[in-house]
Amino acid sequence: MEKKHQINLWYLLTVMMLFIVFQSAYTSWRTLEPIPYSEFVRLVQNDQIASIKVGADKISGTFKSPLPDGRTGFITNRVDAELADMLAQYDVTYDGAVENTFLSTLLSWVIPLAFFFLLWSFFIRRMTGSQGLGGMMALGKSKAKIYVETVTKVSFDDVAGVDEAKEELKEVVDFLRDPKHYSRLGAHVPKGILLVGPPGTGKTLLARAVAGEAAVPFFSISGSEFVEMFVGVGAARVRDLFEQAGKMKPCIIFIDELDALGRARGAGITGGHDEKEQTLNQLLTELDGFDASEGIVLLAATNRPEILDPALLRAGRFDRQVLVDRPDRQGRTAILKVHIGKIRQLDADVELAHIAALTPGFTGADLANLVNEAALLATRRNSETVTMADFNNAIERIVAGLEKKSRLLNAHERRVVAHHEMGHALVAASLPGIDPVHKVSIIPRGVGALGYTIQRPTEDRFLHTTDDLQNRMAVLMGGRAAEKLIFDEVSTGAADDLAKVSEIARRMVTHFGMAEVGGQVVYEEDRQAFLGNALTTIQPRSYSEATAREIDLAIRNMVDGAYQKALHILSERRRELLEGAALLLEREILTADEFPPMQPRARPEAAAPSPERP
């Protein structure tokens, strides 16, 4: 890039001032002859002075006839008259010494001005820096961070658990490596590829891996960095970003959190014609303007694709959507292998498959955090290796929260919590298709959990039958049923259980058509919880009051049925409930191996795959 030379106004003013000072000094040197005061007295006495000007400290004047060097004037320092008379008697050459106040006068003006200038510059820089402006001339410049191959240092080997997404993106890598070979049959790489998935699943890591594999420059920027307080800045930054990319092609442009920039126009409380819409319009224009065959590939990531503008997702802009979903059990094992490699000393008892089984629903970021938490726990207890116990404790800490041993419960509360948790465990062990219980504890954790029951999934599930959901509801109601059975009263400890049971029942009736009363009808659609819809529109109800009453009755009947099922199971296993609660009060933590009744009684021969929790 050609270096631009700029002339600073301050440099020009400094040169002009120096020139004026030099000219004045040179003129004074050419016309004035500095002489001692004693010489001035002698010249006056010899009638050689034509005229004088007396100042406070100096005397200047002209000679009656010029000196041999052509000088016509003189200047001298004044001396006190009495002192001059005394020195003249002894034939002493004398002169005055006037204090030079030029420097002090100059500093008295320059220092205050410089101080206020520096103070002004400091506050202006702080203000522009806090607003992300970086100077008035940099407003329209793109804030994209540019990574080259040596900086990226990420390849597909560093990405695990998303094999399908990697296969989709390998086409982009092949095109960037050899565009001519890839387009020999007339095909072209998609202009834009949108990575869609929950937070923490590795969308940004995948984009950087594509750049690392293709060995091309990688422009990375967040969607929120385009929009500023000034109108037109976002559009200017979009133009500048594509101009920079055009100079460094082949390259990859990656826009993270695209929903901050590409939200549907006209949505929200502000309506249209705002700065974000101008920025989005400019992005749409740039997407239409560049040719994908030139070697510029646009990648973007979002976890809210439902709010993106339809014009952004049409063919010719973002041609392809790649799902980067939560990893399955095998994917979690592969991700753990990547992150385990960073641990220097790993105990031999660590089983990655066992850890993957205990972490359903964990994303890649969650698993990375899990490995780090396990290493921290091992370091905290001064261990030389990271053991399986560290991973189990790390899982509990992430899922249930930090242990709060300082939260002391009275004897009655401890008994209630013990029977509550044992009720969950025994109901789970009695019903088919339920994940086996791994551990039960009455040590308080997190914000409000006075105890917890951890179940260990045996497989990833993607579908649930009606029986599966009803059994899960019965397990959730097992705690309240145990309290009612033993103490003949209920407590507030089941508040979270009731909320989960009510949500499952409502979705069974309104979403899944699993209620006989409601029939095979979807009464409620999935609500998109983002700011625009929440404030501007109210979700309409598409059924009558009579149907609403039937839905409420169906939900209540389902919850009551789950409660009665749990109560029936615990009534039959009352003795085991009392024994387990007593043992739990004694040890505070109990595993299924330590109390065999918590182990599942019977498992189905072929367990149906089950879905995400509704």
C-alpha positions in Angstrom: 0.0 0.0 0.0 1.3 3.4 -0.9 2.2 5.6 2.1 0.3 8.8 2.3 2.1 12.0 3.3 0.2 14.5 5.2 1.2 18.1 6.0 0.4 19.1 9.6 -0.8 22.6 10.2 1.3 22.9 13.3 4.5 22.2 11.4 3.7 25.0 8.9 3.0 27.5 11.7 6.2 26.6 13.5 8.3 27.1 10.3 6.7 30.5 9.7 7.4 31.7 13.2 11.0 30.5 13.0 11.4 32.3 9.7 10.1 35.6 11.2 12.4 35.3 14.2 15.4 34.6 12.0 14.6 37.5 9.7 14.2 40.0 12.6 17.5 38.8 14.2 19.3 39.0 10.8 18.0 42.6 10.2 19.0 43.7 13.6 22.5 42.2 13.2 23.0 44.0 9.8 22.0 47.5 11.0 22.8 47.7 14.8 26.2 47.7 16.5 26.0 46.5 20.2 28.5 48.7 22.2 29.3 48.9 25.9 27.8 51.8 27.9 31.2 53.3 28.5 31.8 53.4 24.8 28.4 55.1 24.4 29.5 57.8 26.9 32.7 58.3 25.0 30.9 58.7 21.7 28.5 61.2 23.2 31.4 63.2 24.6 33.1 63.1 21.1 29.9 64.4 19.4 29.5 61.2 17.3 25.9 60.4 18.2 23.1 61.8 16.0 20.1 60.6 17.9 19.1 58.3 20.7 16.0 56.5 22.1 16.1 55.8 25.8 14.2 52.8 27.1 13.8 51.3 30.5 16.8 49.0 30.1 18.3 49.9 26.8 19.5 52.9 24.8 19.5 52.8 21.0 20.3 55.5 18.4 22.2 56.4 15.2 25.7 57.6 14.4 26.4 60.8 12.6 28.5 58.9 10.2 28.3 55.1 9.4 30.8 52.7 10.7 33.4 51.1 8.4 31.2 47.9 8.2 28.2 50.0 7.1 26.2 49.9 10.4 24.4 53.1 11.1 22.9 52.4 14.5 23.9 51.2 17.9 22.3 49.7 21.0 23.6 49.5 24.6 22.4 48.6 28.0 21.7 51.3 30.5 23.8 51.8 33.6 23.0 53.7 36.8 24.2 57.3 36.4 26.0 57.4 39.8 27.7 54.1 39.1 28.8 55.3 35.7 30.3 58.5 37.1 32.3 56.5 39.7 33.6 54.0 37.1 34.5 56.8 34.7 36.9 58.3 37.2 39.0 55.1 37.2 38.9 54.6 33.4 37.0 51.3 33.7 35.1 49.8 30.7 31.6 49.2 31.9 28.3 48.0 30.5 24.8 47.1 31.8 23.5 43.6 32.0 19.8 43.4 31.4 17.9 40.3 32.4 16.6 38.4 29.4 12.9 37.9 30.0 12.2 36.6 26.5 12.3 32.9 27.5 10.2 33.4 30.7 7.7 35.4 28.7 7.5 32.8 26.0 7.1 30.0 28.5 4.5 31.9 30.4 2.4 31.7 27.2 3.4 28.4 25.7 3.2 26.2 28.9 -0.5 27.1 29.7 -1.5 26.7 26.0 0.3 23.3 25.7 -1.3 22.1 29.0 -4.8 23.0 27.8 -4.1 21.5 24.4 -2.9 18.2 25.9 -5.8 18.1 28.3 -8.3 18.7 25.5 -6.7 16.0 23.3 -6.8 13.5 26.2 -10.5 13.9 26.9 -11.4 14.0 23.2 -9.4 10.7 22.7 -11.1 9.1 25.7 -14.5 10.2 24.5 -14.0 9.0 20.9 -12.3 5.8 22.2 -15.2 5.0 24.5 -17.7 5.5 21.6 -15.5 3.3 19.3 -14.9 6.2 16.9 -11.1 6.4 17.0 -11.0 9.8 15.5 -13.2 11.7 13.1 -11.3 10.6 10.0 -11.7 6.9 11.1 -15.5 6.9 11.4 -16.1 5.2 8.1 -13.2 2.8 8.4 -14.0 -0.9 8.9 -13.1 -2.3 12.3 -12.5 -5.8 11.0 -9.6 -7.7 12.5 -7.4 -9.2 9.7 -5.8 -12.5 10.4 -3.3 -14.2 8.1 -2.4 -17.9 8.1 0.4 -17.5 10.6 -2.0 -15.8 13.0 -5.0 -18.0 12.5 -3.3 -21.3 13.4 -6.6 -23.1 13.4 -7.4 -26.1 11.2 -10.2 -28.7 10.9 -8.2 -30.9 13.3 -9.0 -28.4 16.1 -12.8 -28.7 15.4 -14.6 -31.8 16.6 -18.2 -32.9 17.0 -19.6 -31.1 13.9 -18.5 -33.5 11.1 -21.4 -32.6 8.8 -20.7 -28.9 9.1 -17.0 -29.5 8.3 -17.9 -31.5 5.2 -20.0 -28.6 4.0 -17.2 -26.1 4.5 -14.5 -28.2 2.9 -16.0 -27.2 -0.5 -15.1 -23.6 0.4 -11.6 -24.6 1.2 -11.1 -26.4 -2.0 -12.4 -23.5 -4.0 -10.1 -21.0 -2.3 -7.1 -23.3 -2.9 -7.8 -23.9 -6.6 -10.7 -21.8 -8.0 -10.1 -22.7 -11.6 -10.2 -26.5 -11.0 -13.3 -26.2 -8.8 -15.2 -24.1 -11.5 -14.2 -26.2 -14.5 -17.7 -27.5 -14.9 -19.3 -24.0 -14.5 -20.1 -24.3 -10.8 -19.3 -21.6 -8.4 -18.9 -21.5 -4.7 -21.9 -20.1 -2.7 -21.5 -16.4 -2.2 -22.5 -16.5 1.5 -22.6 -19.3 4.0 -24.6 -18.8 7.2 -23.6 -20.8 10.2 -26.7 -21.4 12.4 -26.7 -23.0 15.8 -27.0 -22.5 19.6 -24.3 -20.4 21.4 -21.1 -22.2 22.1 -21.3 -24.8 19.4 -18.2 -23.6 17.5 -19.4 -21.4 14.7 -16.6 -18.9 15.0 -14.0 -21.7 15.4 -15.3 -23.3 12.2 -15.0 -20.1 10.3 -11.4 -19.6 11.5 -10.6 -23.2 10.6 -11.8 -22.6 7.0 -9.4 -19.6 6.8 -6.5 -21.7 8.4 -7.1 -24.6 6.0 -7.3 -22.4 2.9 -4.3 -20.2 4.0 -6.0 -17.0 3.0 -6.5 -13.7 4.9 -9.4 -13.8 7.3 -11.5 -10.6 8.0 -13.4 -11.0 11.3 -15.9 -8.5 12.6 -19.0 -8.5 14.8 -22.3 -7.3 13.4 -22.7 -4.7 16.2 -19.4 -3.0 15.2 -21.0 -1.6 12.0 -23.5 0.6 13.7 -22.5 3.8 15.5 -24.1 7.0 16.8 -23.6 8.9 13.5 -25.9 8.3 10.6 -24.2 6.7 7.6 -21.2 5.3 9.5 -22.4 1.7 9.3 -22.9 1.8 5.5 -19.5 3.4 5.1 -17.9 0.6 7.1 -19.6 -2.0 5.0 -18.2 -0.4 1.9 -14.7 -0.1 3.4 -14.8 -3.8 4.5 -15.5 -5.1 1.0 -12.9 -2.6 -0.5 -10.2 -4.0 1.8 -11.3 -7.6 1.0 -11.1 -6.8 -2.7 -7.5 -5.8 -2.4 -6.5 -9.0 -0.5 -8.5 -11.6 -2.4 -8.8 -14.6 -2.2 -10.0 -14.1 1.4 -12.8 -14.8 3.8 -15.1 -12.2 5.4 -16.6 -13.4 8.7 -19.4 -11.5 10.3 -20.2 -12.8 13.8 -23.6 -12.2 15.4 -25.2 -11.3 12.1 -28.6 -10.8 13.8 -27.3 -7.5 15.2 -26.9 -6.2 11.7 -29.4 -8.2 9.5 -32.5 -8.0 11.6 -35.7 -7.9 9.6 -36.5 -4.4 8.4 -39.4 -2.6 10.0 -39.4 -4.9 13.0 -39.3 -3.6 16.6 -40.5 -0.4 18.3 -38.5 2.0 16.1 -40.1 1.0 12.8 -38.0 1.6 9.7 -35.6 4.1 8.2 -33.1 3.9 11.0 -29.3 3.5 10.9 -29.4 -0.3 11.1 -31.6 -0.5 8.0 -29.2 1.7 6.0 -26.3 -0.5 7.0 -28.3 -3.6 6.1 -29.2 -2.1 2.7 -25.6 -1.4 2.0 -24.7 -5.0 2.9 -27.3 -6.3 0.5 -25.9 -4.1 -2.2 -22.3 -5.3 -1.6 -23.5 -8.9 -1.7 -25.0 -8.3 -5.1 -22.0 -6.4 -6.3 -19.1 -8.9 -5.8 -18.4 -12.0 -7.8 -17.8 -15.2 -5.8 -15.5 -16.5 -8.5 -13.0 -13.8 -7.6 -12.2 -15.5 -4.4 -14.1 -13.6 -1.7 -16.3 -15.8 0.5 -18.7 -14.4 3.1 -19.3 -16.4 6.2 -21.7 -15.3 8.9 -22.9 -16.8 12.2 -26.1 -16.4 14.2 -28.1 -18.2 16.8 -31.3 -16.3 15.9 -31.9 -17.0 12.2 -35.7 -16.5 12.6 -35.3 -12.7 13.0 -33.0 -12.2 9.9 -34.4 -10.2 7.0 -35.7 -12.5 4.2 -33.8 -10.5 1.6 -30.6 -11.5 3.3 -31.3 -15.2 3.1 -32.5 -15.4 -0.5 -30.5 -17.2 -3.2 -27.5 -15.2 -4.5 -26.7 -13.7 -1.1 -26.5 -16.3 1.7 -27.0 -19.3 -0.6 -26.3 -22.0 2.0 -27.2 -22.5 5.7 -25.0 -24.8 7.7 -26.4 -26.1 11.0 -23.9 -26.3 13.8 -25.9 -28.1 16.4 -25.2 -29.4 19.9 -22.9 -32.5 19.6 -24.2 -36.0 20.2 -22.5 -38.5 22.5 -19.8 -39.4 19.9 -19.3 -35.7 19.1 -18.9 -34.9 22.8 -16.3 -37.6 23.1 -14.4 -36.2 20.1 -14.5 -32.7 21.6 -13.3 -33.9 24.9 -10.3 -35.6 23.2 -9.3 -32.2 21.7 -9.5 -30.4 25.0 -8.0 -33.2 27.1 -4.8 -32.8 25.1 -4.2 -29.5 27.0 -4.1 -31.3 30.4 -0.5 -32.4 31.2 -1.2 -35.2 33.7 -4.4 -37.2 33.3 -5.3 -40.1 35.6 -5.7 -43.5 34.1 -9.3 -43.9 35.5 -10.6 -41.0 33.3 -13.1 -42.4 30.7 -14.1 -39.9 28.1 -17.1 -42.0 27.0 -18.4 -41.9 30.6 -17.9 -38.1 30.8 -19.7 -37.7 27.4 -22.6 -39.8 28.8 -22.9 -37.5 31.8 -23.0 -34.3 29.7 -26.1 -34.4 27.4 -26.9 -31.1 25.9 -23.4 -29.7 26.5 -21.9 -27.6 23.7 -18.3 -27.4 22.7 -17.8 -24.3 24.9 -19.4 -26.1 27.8 -17.1 -29.1 27.4 -14.0 -26.8 27.2 -15.2 -25.2 30.4 -15.7 -28.6 32.0 -12.2 -29.7 31.3 -10.8 -26.4 32.6 -13.0 -26.7 35.8 -11.7 -30.3 36.4 -8.1 -29.1 36.1 -8.8 -26.2 38.5 -10.3 -28.6 41.0 -7.3 -30.9 40.8 -4.9 -28.0 41.2 -6.9 -26.7 44.2 -6.4 -30.0 46.1 -2.7 -30.1 45.1 -3.1 -33.3 43.0 -0.5 -34.3 40.5 -3.1 -35.6 38.1 -6.7 -34.9 37.0 -8.9 -37.7 38.1 -12.4 -38.9 37.2 -13.7 -37.5 40.5 -12.6 -34.1 39.4 -14.6 -34.4 36.3 -17.7 -35.6 38.2 -17.4 -32.7 40.6 -16.9 -30.2 37.8 -20.1 -31.6 36.1 -22.0 -31.1 39.3 -20.6 -27.6 39.8 -21.7 -26.6 36.2 -25.1 -28.3 36.3 -26.2 -27.7 39.9 -24.0 -24.8 41.0 -21.4 -24.3 43.7 -21.7 -26.2 46.9 -22.9 -24.1 49.8 -21.9 -26.0 52.9 -22.2 -22.8 55.0 -26.0 -22.9 54.4 -27.1 -24.8 57.5 -30.5 -26.4 57.5 -32.3 -27.4 60.7 -33.0 -31.0 61.4 -36.6 -31.0 60.1 -35.6 -29.3 56.8 -32.8 -31.8 56.2 -35.3 -34.7 56.7 -37.7 -33.1 54.3 -35.0 -32.5 51.7 -33.6 -36.1 52.1 -37.1 -37.7 51.6 -37.8 -35.3 48.7 -34.6 -36.3 46.8 -35.0 -40.0 47.6 -38.5 -39.8 46.2 -37.2 -38.6 42.9 -34.6 -41.4 42.8 -37.0 -44.2 43.7 -39.6 -43.2 41.2 -37.0 -42.9 38.5 -35.7 -46.4 39.3 -39.2 -47.8 39.1 -40.3 -46.5 35.7 -39.1 -47.7 32.2 -37.4 -45.4 29.8 -36.1 -43.1 32.5 -32.4 -42.3 32.7 -30.8 -44.2 35.7 -29.9 -42.2 38.8 -26.3 -41.5 39.2 -26.1 -39.6 42.5 -28.4 -38.0 45.2 -27.2 -35.2 47.5 -28.7 -33.0 50.2 -25.8 -30.5 50.1 -27.2 -27.1 49.0 -25.9 -25.8 45.7 -26.5 -22.8 43.5 -29.1 -20.1 44.3 -32.0 -22.1 45.7 -31.3 -25.8 45.4 -31.3 -27.5 48.8 -30.6 -30.9 47.2 -30.3 -32.5 43.8 -30.7 -35.8 42.0 -28.4 -36.4 39.0 -29.4 -38.9 36.3 -27.0 -40.4 33.8 -28.4 -40.8 30.3 -27.6 -44.0 28.6 -28.1 -42.7 25.0 -28.9 -39.5 23.1 -32.6 -39.1 22.6 -34.4 -37.2 19.9 -38.0 -38.4 20.2 -40.3 -38.8 23.2 -43.5 -40.9 23.3 -46.5 -40.1 25.5 -45.4 -42.7 28.1 -41.9 -41.2 28.2 -43.2 -37.8 29.0 -45.7 -39.0 31.5 -43.0 -41.0 33.3 -40.7 -38.0 33.3 -43.5 -36.0 34.9 -44.0 -38.7 37.5 -40.2 -38.5 38.4 -40.5 -34.8 38.8 -43.5 -35.2 41.1 -41.7 -37.9 43.1 -40.3 -35.3 45.6 -43.6 -33.7 46.5 -45.3 -37.2 46.7 -42.6 -38.3 49.2 -43.2 -35.2 51.3 -46.9 -35.8 51.4 -46.5 -39.6 52.1 -44.0 -39.2 55.0 -44.9 -35.8 56.5 -48.5 -35.5 55.4 -47.7 -32.0 54.1 -46.0 -30.3 51.2 -43.3 -27.6 51.1 -42.0 -25.0 48.7 -39.1 -27.2 47.8 -41.1 -28.6 44.8 -41.6 -25.2 43.1 -39.1 -25.8 40.3 -40.4 -29.3 39.8 -44.0 -28.0 39.5 -42.9 -25.4 36.9 -41.2 -28.1 34.8 -44.1 -30.5 35.1 -46.6 -27.8 34.1 -44.5 -26.9 31.1 -44.2 -30.5 29.9 -48.0 -31.0 30.3 -48.8 -27.7 28.5 -46.6 -28.6 25.5 -48.1 -32.1 25.4 -51.5 -30.6 25.1 -50.9 -27.5 22.9 -47.9 -28.5 20.8 -47.7 -32.3 20.5 -51.4 -33.3 20.4 -51.0 -35.9 23.1 -54.2 -35.1 25.0 -57.5 -36.9 24.3 -59.5 -33.8 25.0 -57.6 -31.4 22.7 -57.2 -33.8 19.8 -54.5 -33.7 17.1 -54.4 -29.9 17.0 -51.5 -27.4 17.6 -53.0 -24.6 19.7 -49.8 -22.6 20.3 -46.8 -22.0 18.2 -43.3 -21.6 19.5 -42.9 -18.1 20.9 -39.9 -16.2 19.7 -38.6 -14.4 22.7 -36.9 -11.3 21.3 -37.4 -7.7 22.0 -39.4 -6.6 18.9 -42.2 -9.2 19.1 -42.4 -9.0 22.9 -43.1 -5.2 22.8 -44.9 -4.6 19.6 -47.2 -7.5 19.3 -49.2 -9.7 21.6 -49.4 -13.4 20.8 -52.9 -13.9 19.6 -54.9 -16.8 20.9 -56.5 -18.8 18.1 -59.0 -20.8 20.1 -62.1 -20.1 22.1 -62.7 -19.7 25.8 -64.3 -23.1 25.9 -61.2 -24.7 24.3 -59.0 -22.8 26.7 -60.9 -24.3 29.6 -60.5 -27.8 28.1 -56.7 -27.2 27.7 -56.4 -26.0 31.3 -58.4 -29.1 32.6 -56.3 -31.4 30.4 -53.0 -29.9 31.8 -54.3 -30.2 35.4 -55.4 -33.8 34.8 -52.0 -34.7 33.4 -50.1 -33.2 36.4 -52.5 -34.9 38.8 -52.0 -38.2 37.1 -48.2 -37.9 37.3 -48.6 -37.1 41.0 -50.8 -40.1 41.7 -48.5 -42.4 39.8 -45.5 -41.2 41.9 -47.5 -41.5 45.1 -48.5 -45.0 44.2 -44.9 -46.1 43.5 -43.6 -44.6 46.8 -46.4 -46.1 48.8 -45.3 -49.5 47.6 -41.6 -48.7 48.3 -42.2 -46.8 51.5 -39.7 -48.9 53.5 -36.9 -48.3 50.9 -37.8 -44.6 50.9 -37.3 -44.4 54.7 -34.1 -46.5 54.6 -32.7 -44.4 51.7 -33.5 -41.1 53.4 -31.9 -42.2 56.6 -28.7 -43.2 54.8 -28.7 -40.0 52.9 -29.0 -38.0 56.1 -26.0 -39.8 57.4 -23.8 -39.5 54.3 -25.2 -36.4 52.6 -24.2 -37.9 49.2 -25.4 -41.3 48.0 -24.7 -43.1 44.7 -26.7 -45.9 43.1 -23.9 -48.4 43.9 -24.1 -47.5 47.6 -27.9 -47.9 47.7 -29.0 -50.6 45.3 -32.8 -49.7 45.4 -31.9 -46.6 43.4 -30.8 -48.8 40.5 -33.3 -49.3 37.7 -35.5 -52.3 38.3 -36.1 -53.2 34.6 -35.1 -51.6 31.4 -37.0 -52.0 28.1 -35.4 -54.3 25.5 -35.2 -51.5 22.9 -35.5 -48.1 24.4 -37.1 -45.7 21.9 -34.8 -42.7 21.2 -36.0 -39.7 23.0 -36.0 -36.0 22.1 -34.8 -32.9 23.6 -36.7 -31.9 26.7 -39.9 -30.1 25.6 
